Amino acid sequence: MRTTATSARPDTATPVVDFTSVTKRYGQLLAVDQLSLALHPGETVALLGPNGAGKSSALDLLLGLRQPDAGTVRLFGGTPRRAIESGRVGAMLQSGGLMEDVSVRELVSLACAVHPRPYPVGQVLARAGVEAIAGRTVNKLSGGQEQRVRFALATAGACDLIVLDEPTTGMDVTSRRAFWATMREQAAEGRTVLFATHYLEEADAIADRVLVVHRGRLLADGTAADIKAKAGARKVTFDLEGLDCPQGAAETAVRALPRVVGIDISGATVRIRSTDADETVHALYRAGLYPRNLEVAGLGLEQAFIALTEAEEAH
């Protein structure tokens, strides 16, 4: 007989997720390439990568939806299927529709009924912020409301691992803030949260660990600060007169500055990524250019992500 769960009991001695030299091909496409990583209890981990990097394939392997061609995927020391059947994993995926001609409450009630360690239906509705729409049929929901219902289904019971694929797509700012507050609570209770997102500001603010994948391989693994440092560049921004003059002398001089690995010129404003900001700025003055509103700062996570992936593509 199943009992209502009140909390997850993570095993701290065994990795929650363990990929060992995992490879997955689709025909000639190498989607996951010798991927090795481990996740631990209580971590909130962001999975980043450009389109086609292998994020969705990695999540499919993690959830047992596909099998690796080589290597092993283990959840809590066992197979993904065993972990999912025992109710230790909750997943919120982009793919797959929702039953349309039922109410939100009925759908959530079903999820709770089949979960090995269910929470009370009212608690699940409240946590996902869908109490007010519990009586509405699913086909009457907005995109953001559907996302919150998917979240309710993913957390219908006491899971030790929560997997989220682009979870806040379609949510407004208030809903996104409430969603991540709930995720922080889940992590604080010892659960592992793994989420893939294109909102890099969310990864920067929420994740205590960031994984960057590119062409199926793990390109970087660390805190957001580690990833920014790994990019090895700083951001230099300034305004400069004469950039739009016919002869283009100022623009030519700017583009010739040393240590520049990326440049964007918009009107009179120049934005540069430099591997040695001091040398770049000194050369700017030596060239007889006198910038205004000069700012030098470390890269944000988004700029660091772009720098890392661009460098990998060039390599």
C-alpha positions in Angstrom: 0.0 0.0 0.0 1.4 3.4 -1.0 1.7 6.2 1.6 1.8 9.9 1.0 5.4 11.1 1.0 6.4 14.2 2.8 10.1 14.4 1.8 12.7 12.8 -0.5 15.5 10.8 1.1 18.5 11.1 -1.2 21.4 8.7 -1.0 24.4 11.0 -0.5 27.0 8.2 -1.0 26.0 7.5 -4.7 25.9 10.0 -7.5 22.4 11.0 -8.5 23.4 10.9 -12.2 26.5 9.2 -13.6 27.3 9.4 -17.3 30.4 7.3 -18.2 31.8 7.8 -21.7 28.3 7.9 -23.2 27.9 8.1 -26.9 24.7 8.3 -29.0 24.4 8.4 -32.8 21.4 9.0 -35.1 22.7 7.7 -38.4 25.7 9.7 -39.3 24.9 12.3 -36.6 27.0 12.1 -33.5 24.6 13.6 -30.9 26.5 12.7 -27.7 30.2 12.1 -27.8 32.0 10.3 -25.0 30.1 12.3 -22.4 31.1 11.8 -18.8 29.6 13.7 -15.8 28.2 13.2 -12.3 25.5 15.0 -10.4 25.1 15.0 -6.6 22.3 15.5 -4.1 21.2 19.0 -3.5 22.8 20.5 -6.6 21.0 22.9 -8.9 22.6 22.3 -12.3 22.1 24.3 -15.6 22.7 22.5 -18.8 23.7 24.9 -21.6 24.5 24.6 -25.2 23.6 26.0 -28.6 20.9 24.3 -30.7 22.0 20.9 -31.8 24.6 20.6 -29.0 23.2 17.4 -27.6 21.2 18.7 -24.6 17.9 17.0 -25.5 19.7 13.8 -26.4 21.5 13.7 -23.1 18.2 14.3 -21.2 16.5 11.5 -23.3 19.4 9.1 -22.3 19.2 10.2 -18.6 15.4 9.5 -18.6 15.8 6.1 -20.3 13.8 7.3 -23.4 16.8 6.2 -25.5 19.6 3.9 -25.0 23.3 4.8 -25.5 25.3 3.2 -28.3 28.3 3.1 -25.9 29.0 3.9 -22.3 26.7 3.8 -19.3 24.0 6.0 -17.7 23.3 5.3 -14.1 20.7 7.0 -11.8 21.2 6.4 -8.1 23.5 3.5 -8.9 21.0 1.7 -11.0 19.3 2.0 -14.4 17.2 5.0 -15.4 14.1 2.8 -15.7 14.5 1.5 -12.2 14.8 5.0 -10.8 11.8 6.3 -12.7 9.6 3.3 -11.8 10.4 3.8 -8.1 9.3 7.4 -8.3 12.7 9.0 -7.7 12.7 11.1 -10.9 10.3 13.9 -12.0 10.6 15.3 -15.5 9.2 18.3 -17.2 9.9 18.1 -21.0 9.2 20.3 -24.0 8.0 17.4 -26.1 4.8 15.6 -25.5 1.3 17.0 -25.2 -1.1 17.1 -22.3 -4.5 15.4 -22.1 -6.8 18.2 -23.3 -10.4 17.4 -22.4 -9.8 17.0 -18.7 -9.5 19.6 -16.0 -6.2 20.6 -14.4 -7.3 19.1 -11.1 -8.2 15.8 -12.8 -4.9 15.6 -14.6 -2.9 16.4 -11.4 -5.0 13.9 -9.4 -4.1 11.2 -12.0 -0.4 12.0 -11.7 -0.6 11.8 -7.9 -2.6 8.5 -8.0 0.1 6.7 -10.1 3.1 8.1 -8.2 4.8 5.7 -5.8 5.3 8.5 -3.2 2.5 11.1 -3.9 1.9 14.5 -2.4 -1.6 15.6 -1.6 -3.3 17.0 -4.8 -4.0 20.4 -3.2 -0.3 20.7 -2.2 0.8 20.0 -5.7 -1.6 22.5 -7.2 -0.5 25.2 -4.7 3.2 24.6 -5.3 2.8 24.9 -9.1 0.6 28.0 -8.8 -2.3 26.5 -10.6 -4.9 26.5 -7.8 -6.9 29.3 -9.5 -7.2 27.3 -12.8 -7.7 23.9 -11.3 -11.2 23.6 -12.7 -10.3 24.8 -16.2 -9.9 22.2 -19.0 -6.3 21.9 -20.3 -7.3 22.9 -23.8 -8.2 26.4 -22.4 -4.8 27.1 -21.0 -2.2 29.6 -22.2 1.3 28.5 -22.9 2.6 29.7 -19.6 -0.2 28.0 -17.7 0.5 24.7 -19.6 4.1 25.0 -18.4 3.0 25.3 -14.8 0.8 22.3 -15.2 3.7 20.3 -16.6 5.7 21.4 -13.5 2.8 20.1 -11.3 2.9 16.7 -13.0 6.7 16.6 -12.6 6.5 17.2 -8.9 3.4 15.1 -8.0 5.4 13.0 -5.7 8.6 13.1 -3.6 11.3 12.9 -6.2 15.0 13.0 -5.6 15.9 14.3 -9.1 13.9 16.8 -11.0 14.7 17.2 -14.7 13.5 20.3 -16.5 13.8 21.1 -20.2 13.3 24.8 -20.9 10.9 25.0 -17.9 10.0 28.7 -18.0 9.2 29.1 -21.7 6.0 31.1 -22.1 5.9 32.1 -18.4 5.6 35.8 -17.5 8.2 37.4 -15.1 6.1 36.9 -12.0 5.5 33.2 -12.8 9.2 32.6 -13.5 10.2 34.2 -10.2 7.7 32.0 -8.3 8.9 28.9 -10.2 12.5 29.4 -9.3 11.7 30.1 -5.7 10.0 26.7 -5.6 13.0 25.1 -7.2 15.3 26.6 -4.6 13.1 25.1 -1.9 13.4 21.7 -3.6 17.2 21.9 -3.7 17.3 23.0 -0.1 15.5 19.8 0.8 18.3 17.8 -0.7 16.8 17.2 -4.2 18.9 17.5 -7.3 17.6 19.9 -10.0 18.9 19.7 -13.5 17.5 22.2 -16.1 18.3 23.0 -19.7 17.6 26.6 -20.7 18.2 29.3 -23.3 17.6 32.0 -20.6 21.2 32.3 -19.6 20.4 35.0 -17.0 18.4 32.2 -15.2 21.4 29.9 -15.2 23.6 32.7 -13.9 21.2 33.6 -11.1 19.9 30.1 -10.1 22.4 27.4 -10.8 25.2 26.6 -8.4 26.8 24.5 -11.2 26.8 25.0 -15.0 27.5 22.4 -17.7 28.2 23.6 -21.2 27.9 21.1 -24.0 28.9 21.5 -27.6 28.7 19.0 -30.4 27.8 16.3 -27.8 30.9 16.9 -25.6 31.3 18.5 -22.2 33.0 21.8 -23.0 32.9 23.4 -19.5 31.8 22.4 -16.0 31.9 24.7 -12.9 30.2 27.5 -11.2 28.9 30.5 -13.3 32.0 32.4 -12.1 34.2 29.5 -13.3 32.6 29.5 -16.7 33.1 33.3 -17.0 36.8 32.9 -16.0 37.3 30.0 -18.4 36.2 32.2 -21.3 39.4 34.2 -20.7 38.1 37.5 -22.0 36.7 40.8 -20.7 34.2 43.2 -22.1 35.3 46.7 -23.2 32.6 49.2 -24.1 33.0 52.8 -25.2 31.6 55.5 -27.5 33.8 56.9 -30.3 33.2 59.7 -32.7 34.0 59.2 -36.4 33.0 55.6 -36.7 30.5 56.5 -39.5 32.8 58.8 -41.4 33.3 58.0 -45.2 36.9 57.1 -45.0 36.3 54.7 -42.0 39.7 55.4 -40.4 38.4 55.2 -36.8 36.6 51.9 -37.5 39.7 50.5 -39.2 41.8 51.4 -36.2 39.3 49.9 -33.8 39.2 46.6 -35.7 43.0 46.5 -35.6 43.2 46.6 -31.8 45.3 43.8 -30.3 43.8 41.0 -28.2 40.3 41.5 -29.6 38.3 38.2 -30.1 34.9 39.8 -30.8 33.7 43.2 -31.8 30.3 44.8 -32.3 29.9 48.4 -33.6 26.5 50.0 -33.4 26.4 53.7 -34.3 29.0 55.4 -32.2 29.1 52.6 -29.6 31.8 49.9 -29.7 31.5 46.6 -27.7 34.7 44.5 -27.6 35.6 41.1 -26.1 39.3 41.1 -25.3 41.7 38.6 -23.9 43.8 41.4 -22.4 41.7 44.5 -21.7 44.6 46.6 -20.5 46.6 46.1 -23.7 43.5 46.7 -25.9 42.7 50.0 -24.1 46.3 51.2 -24.1 46.5 50.5 -27.9 43.2 52.5 -28.3 44.9 55.6 -26.9 48.1 55.0 -28.8 46.2 55.0 -32.0 45.1 58.5 -31.3 41.5 57.5 -30.4 39.8 59.1 -27.4 36.9 57.0 -26.2 34.1 58.3 -24.0 32.1 56.4 -21.4 34.8 53.7 -21.3 33.8 50.6 -19.3 35.8 47.4 -18.7 34.0 44.5 -17.1 34.1 40.8 -16.8 31.9 38.8 -19.3 28.4 37.9 -18.2 27.5 34.3 -18.5 25.9 34.8 -21.9 29.0 36.5 -23.3 31.2 33.8 -21.8 29.0 31.1 -23.2 29.2 32.7 -26.7 33.0 33.1 -26.4 33.5 29.5 -25.4 31.4 28.0 -28.1 32.8 30.4 -30.8 36.3 29.4 -29.8 35.4 25.7 -30.0 33.9 26.2 -33.4 37.0 28.0 -34.6 39.2 25.1 -33.2 
